[in-house]
Amino acid sequence: MGAKKAVVILLACATCWAGMSGCREKEPPATATATAPAGGPTSRPAARTQAIDHEHLVKVQTAINNGLGFLLSKQNADGGWGFQPGASHPALTAMAVKALLRHPQYTPASQPVSKGLARLMKFRQGDGGFYVPGQGNRNYITSVAVMALVEAGPEYGQPLADAVKFLRGLQIVPGSKSPKGEEIGEKHPWTGGVSYGEHGRPDLSNEGMWMEALHEAGVPGDDPAMQRALAFVKRLQNRTEGTEGQVFVIRGADDGGFGYAIGRKDGEFVAESMAGSDDRGLRSYGSMTYTGFKSMLYANVDRKDPRVRAAFDWIREYWRLDANPNMPQLRSRQGLFYYYHVFAKALRAWGQDVIPDKRGVKHNWRQELIAVLADIQAGDGSWVNADEERWFEGNPVLATCYAVLALEETLRP
């Protein structure tokens, strides 16, 4: 099932603030105009890290401003954003609002933001969630809304608290019942997970979005709900070492990466991967491995933990930005922009500026991501996955939200 996933993040200071040698004299002041489409931001987002050199800082500032200019040009008359002109969708509205609020030029009182927030609030339901009744994706949409409300500040404290409570209620816990009426116990493979529907088959994409929303809302990693989620995340890691007695273990390449979900076939629980299988078994792939990796970090798993190290080793083994790593060649660009987003989120959470791959090549992940996204940005400021429309990435509003949010992560410490 295609997921209208959304994830968000944005930027901060300038090169001068970062104190990079040789750049203080060359860098324009933070109020200088950056090239952008008409109606886009005119001030530069700033960097709070010294890991980006002057050349890449200019590239990322320009790319973000142009991307936001494109998004502003696609804002509907009602204040929202959507997959089709004139039809606002809560997920894209929340993503665009969050992206704008992370830019220094915009506040909740800025006209495009205030209109976007007003439209987003119209999707708020009586149970605290944000969604369109009958259209599904309640977890994804509410999670993205939570992240936008966090940025919007204290005025939205009550809707934020209600939305977090709603998300907690979506988690499968002992005593929950499946859509078929089956009672789910402590040792059920789905316990701790979050699904598309009412306690149906959970997956790592839903879970990762849910954990990120709670994390950004300030829920600590040792919270019981986060720890239950961690137990589910671990079941999807392609690693058997040390899993004796574990409820469910992926049988595949045993490489430390992650699959997608725990489904059922002929009455048995089976692992699922959007990358399929090869002669070694179920394939791990990039977007889910980075999701699993950051989710473990959000749940306070120690950086030296064997599971974290195994996932990090997978990242080093399959390092690439031209495709979603370890997806089959013919599908290698599926979910590419979602991958860029979780790539940036995960590596910033990890906190290492330069990553050595398994061949000894050192990668400044921020600069490499900036270079790739700046190179494929269209002249109107947008991005689109022209090779693959799966998971809605052929839509330029969604792909541009993913790209801007990923780039904004590169500016954060």
C-alpha positions in Angstrom: 0.0 0.0 0.0 1.5 3.4 -1.0 2.2 5.6 1.9 1.7 9.4 1.9 4.6 9.7 4.2 5.8 13.0 5.3 8.5 14.0 7.4 9.8 17.4 8.3 12.6 19.5 9.5 14.3 22.8 8.8 17.2 25.1 9.4 19.1 27.6 11.5 22.2 29.9 11.5 24.7 31.3 9.0 28.3 30.6 8.0 29.6 33.5 10.1 27.8 32.1 13.2 29.3 28.7 12.5 32.7 30.3 12.6 34.1 28.6 9.6 37.6 29.7 8.7 38.0 31.8 5.6 34.2 32.4 5.2 33.6 35.4 7.5 34.7 38.0 5.0 33.1 36.2 2.0 29.6 35.3 3.4 26.9 37.9 2.8 24.9 39.0 5.9 22.0 36.8 6.9 19.6 39.4 5.5 21.1 39.3 2.0 18.8 38.2 -0.8 19.2 34.6 -1.9 18.2 33.6 -5.5 14.6 32.4 -5.2 11.4 32.3 -7.3 9.2 35.3 -7.0 7.3 35.3 -3.7 9.9 33.0 -2.0 12.0 33.8 1.0 14.6 36.5 0.7 16.7 35.9 3.8 19.2 33.0 4.1 18.6 30.0 6.4 21.7 29.7 8.6 23.9 26.8 9.6 24.6 25.7 13.1 27.3 23.3 12.2 30.9 23.7 11.0 30.7 20.6 8.8 29.5 22.5 5.7 32.0 24.6 3.7 31.2 27.9 2.1 30.5 26.4 -1.4 27.9 23.9 0.0 26.4 26.4 2.3 25.6 28.7 -0.6 24.1 25.7 -2.5 21.9 24.6 0.4 20.7 28.1 1.2 19.7 28.6 -2.5 18.1 25.2 -2.9 16.0 25.6 0.3 14.9 29.1 -0.6 14.0 28.1 -4.2 12.2 25.0 -2.9 10.1 27.0 -0.4 9.4 29.5 -3.2 8.0 26.6 -5.3 5.8 25.4 -2.3 4.5 28.9 -1.7 3.5 29.1 -5.4 1.4 25.9 -4.9 -0.4 27.1 -1.8 -4.2 26.8 -2.3 -6.6 29.6 -1.8 -7.8 27.9 1.4 -4.3 28.0 2.9 -3.4 24.4 2.4 -1.3 22.2 0.1 -2.4 19.1 -1.8 -1.6 16.4 -4.2 -3.8 18.1 -6.7 -4.4 21.9 -7.2 -7.2 23.2 -5.1 -7.6 20.1 -3.1 -5.8 20.6 0.2 -4.5 17.5 2.1 -3.6 17.5 5.8 -0.3 15.7 5.4 1.1 18.0 2.7 -0.3 21.1 4.5 1.5 20.0 7.7 4.8 19.3 5.9 4.8 22.7 4.1 3.9 24.6 7.3 6.7 22.8 9.2 9.2 23.6 6.4 8.3 27.3 6.5 8.4 27.5 10.3 12.0 26.2 10.3 13.0 29.1 8.1 14.1 32.3 9.9 11.9 34.4 7.7 8.6 32.8 8.8 6.7 32.7 12.1 3.2 31.5 13.0 1.9 35.0 12.3 3.4 35.1 8.7 0.5 35.1 6.3 1.2 31.8 4.4 2.0 30.1 7.7 -1.1 31.4 9.6 -3.3 30.4 6.6 -1.7 27.0 6.5 -2.2 26.4 10.2 -5.8 27.5 10.0 -6.4 25.0 7.2 -4.6 22.3 9.1 -6.7 22.8 12.2 -9.9 22.2 10.1 -8.6 18.6 9.7 -8.6 18.1 13.5 -11.1 15.5 14.6 -12.9 15.1 17.9 -10.6 12.2 19.0 -7.6 14.5 18.7 -6.3 13.1 15.5 -5.7 14.9 12.2 -7.1 13.1 9.1 -10.0 12.9 6.7 -12.6 10.4 8.0 -12.8 7.4 5.8 -9.6 8.0 3.9 -7.1 6.2 6.2 -3.5 7.1 7.0 -4.5 8.5 10.4 -1.2 7.7 11.9 0.9 9.3 9.1 -1.2 12.4 8.9 -1.4 12.9 12.7 2.3 12.3 13.1 3.1 15.0 10.6 0.6 17.4 12.1 2.2 16.8 15.5 5.6 17.8 14.1 4.1 21.0 12.6 2.4 21.9 15.8 5.6 21.5 17.8 7.1 24.2 15.5 4.0 26.4 15.8 4.6 27.0 19.5 2.6 27.2 22.8 -0.6 28.6 21.2 -1.2 25.1 19.8 -0.3 23.3 23.0 -3.7 21.7 23.6 -4.2 20.4 20.0 -0.6 19.1 20.2 -1.3 17.3 23.5 -4.5 15.8 22.1 -2.8 14.6 19.0 0.0 12.9 21.0 -2.7 11.2 23.1 -4.4 10.0 19.9 -1.1 8.6 18.6 -0.6 6.7 21.8 -4.0 5.1 21.3 -3.0 3.8 17.9 -0.2 1.6 19.3 -0.9 -2.2 19.5 -0.6 -3.2 23.1 -1.5 -6.4 25.0 -5.2 -6.6 25.1 -5.7 -5.0 21.7 -7.9 -6.8 19.2 -7.0 -7.3 15.5 -9.6 -6.3 12.8 -10.7 -10.0 12.8 -11.3 -9.9 16.6 -8.1 -11.8 17.6 -6.8 -10.7 21.0 -3.2 -9.6 20.9 -1.0 -10.7 23.8 2.4 -9.6 25.1 4.3 -12.1 22.9 2.4 -11.4 19.7 4.7 -10.2 16.9 2.6 -7.1 16.3 2.7 -5.9 19.9 4.3 -2.4 20.1 3.6 -1.8 16.4 1.5 0.8 14.6 -0.5 0.1 11.5 -2.5 1.8 8.7 -5.8 0.5 10.1 -7.3 -0.4 13.4 -4.7 -2.6 14.9 -4.1 -4.4 11.6 -0.7 -5.5 10.3 1.9 -2.9 11.5 5.0 -1.9 9.5 8.2 0.0 10.1 7.3 3.0 8.0 4.2 3.7 10.2 6.2 2.9 13.3 9.1 5.1 12.4 6.8 8.1 11.7 5.0 7.5 15.0 8.2 7.4 17.0 9.6 10.5 15.3 6.4 12.4 16.1 6.6 11.5 19.7 10.3 12.2 19.9 9.8 15.7 18.4 6.9 16.3 20.8 9.3 15.7 23.7 8.3 12.1 24.7 11.5 10.6 26.2 13.0 7.4 24.8 12.5 5.5 28.0 8.7 6.1 27.9 6.9 2.8 28.1 5.3 3.4 24.7 8.6 4.1 23.1 10.1 1.0 24.6 7.2 -1.1 23.3 7.8 0.4 19.9 11.5 -0.4 20.1 10.6 -4.1 20.7 8.6 -4.1 17.5 11.4 -2.3 15.6 13.9 -4.9 16.7 11.8 -7.7 15.2 12.3 -6.2 11.8 16.1 -6.1 11.9 17.7 -8.6 9.6 20.0 -10.0 12.3 19.7 -13.3 14.2 22.7 -13.0 16.6 21.5 -12.6 20.1 17.8 -13.1 19.3 17.3 -16.4 21.2 13.8 -16.3 22.6 12.8 -13.3 20.6 9.1 -13.3 19.5 10.0 -12.9 15.8 13.2 -12.8 13.8 13.6 -11.9 10.1 15.2 -14.8 8.2 17.2 -13.2 5.5 20.6 -11.9 4.6 21.4 -11.4 8.4 23.2 -8.2 7.5 21.9 -5.8 10.2 19.6 -3.9 7.9 15.8 -3.7 8.2 12.8 -5.1 6.3 9.3 -3.5 6.2 6.6 -5.4 8.0 5.4 -8.6 9.7 2.5 -10.0 7.7 0.7 -13.3 7.7 0.6 -16.0 5.1 -1.3 -19.3 5.4 -1.7 -18.6 9.1 2.0 -18.1 9.7 3.8 -14.8 10.5 6.2 -13.8 7.8 8.5 -10.9 7.2 7.9 -8.5 4.3 10.3 -6.3 2.4 9.6 -3.8 -0.4 13.0 -4.9 -1.8 11.8 -8.5 -2.1 14.2 -11.5 -1.6 17.4 -12.8 -3.2 19.4 -16.0 -2.9 20.2 -15.1 0.8 16.6 -14.5 1.8 14.7 -11.3 2.6 16.5 -8.2 1.5 17.2 -5.2 3.8 17.0 -1.8 2.0 17.9 1.8 2.6 14.8 3.7 3.6 13.8 1.1 6.2 17.3 0.6 7.5 17.8 4.3 8.2 14.3 4.4 9.7 15.1 1.5 12.0 18.4 3.0 12.9 17.0 6.4 13.9 14.1 4.7 15.8 16.6 2.8 18.0 18.4 6.0 18.7 15.1 7.8 19.6 14.4 5.0 22.1 17.7 5.6 23.8 19.5 2.4 22.6 23.2 2.8 23.4 25.4 3.7 20.4 27.6 0.7 21.3 24.7 -1.7 21.3 25.3 -4.6 18.9 22.0 -3.9 17.1 22.9 -0.3 16.5 26.4 -1.1 15.4 25.0 -3.8 13.0 22.7 -1.2 11.4 25.5 1.3 11.2 27.7 -1.3 9.5 24.9 -1.9 7.0 24.8 1.9 6.3 28.6 1.8 5.7 28.4 -1.2 3.4 25.6 0.1 1.2 26.4 3.8 1.1 24.9 5.6 -1.9 22.8 8.6 -2.8 21.9 7.9 -6.4 19.4 5.2 -5.4 17.5 3.7 -2.5 20.3 1.3 -1.3 19.9 -2.4 -1.9 16.6 -2.1 -3.7 16.5 -4.3 -6.9 18.1 -2.5 -9.8 14.8 -2.0 -11.7 13.2 -0.5 -8.6 16.3 1.2 -7.2 14.8 4.7 -7.3 11.5 3.8 -5.7 11.0 5.8 -2.5 14.1 7.9 -3.3 13.0 11.2 -1.7 11.6 9.5 1.3 15.1 7.9 1.6 16.8 11.2 1.4 14.7 12.4 4.3 15.3 9.5 6.6 19.0 9.5 5.6 19.4 13.0 6.9 17.3 12.5 10.0 19.1 9.3 11.0 22.7 10.6 10.4 22.0 13.8 12.3 20.6 11.8 15.2 23.8 9.7 15.0 25.9 12.8 15.4 28.9 12.0 13.2 29.8 14.5 10.5 32.0 12.2 8.3 31.1 8.6 7.8 33.7 6.1 6.6 32.3 3.4 4.4 33.4 -0.2 4.4 36.0 0.6 1.6 37.6 3.3 3.7 36.1 6.2 1.7 35.1 9.1 4.0 31.8 10.8 3.3 30.7 14.2 4.6 27.0 13.2 4.5 25.7 16.7 4.7 27.8 18.0 1.7 27.1 14.9 -0.4 23.3 15.2 0.2 23.4 18.9 -0.6 25.3 18.3 -3.8 23.0 15.6 -5.0 19.8 17.5 -4.3 21.1 20.8 -5.7 22.0 19.1 -8.9 18.6 17.6 -9.5 16.5 20.6 -8.5 14.3 21.9 -11.3 14.4 25.5 -12.5 11.1 26.4 -10.8 12.6 25.2 -7.4 10.8 21.9 -7.3 12.0 18.3 -7.1 10.2 15.2 -8.5 11.0 11.5 -8.8 10.7 11.4 -12.6 11.8 7.7 -12.7 9.3 6.4 -10.1 5.8 7.6 -9.3 5.3 4.9 -6.6 4.4 6.2 -3.2 3.3 9.5 -4.8 6.9 10.7 -5.4 6.0 11.7 -9.0 4.1 14.5 -7.3 6.4 17.6 -7.1 4.7 19.1 -4.0 5.4 15.9 -2.0 8.9 15.4 -3.4 9.8 19.0 -2.8 8.6 18.8 0.8 10.8 15.7 1.3 13.8 17.4 -0.3 13.5 20.7 1.6 13.1 18.9 4.9 16.2 16.8 4.2 18.3 19.8 3.3 17.2 21.6 6.4 18.5 18.7 8.4 22.0 19.3 7.0 22.1 22.8 8.6 21.3 21.5 12.1 24.0 20.5 14.6 
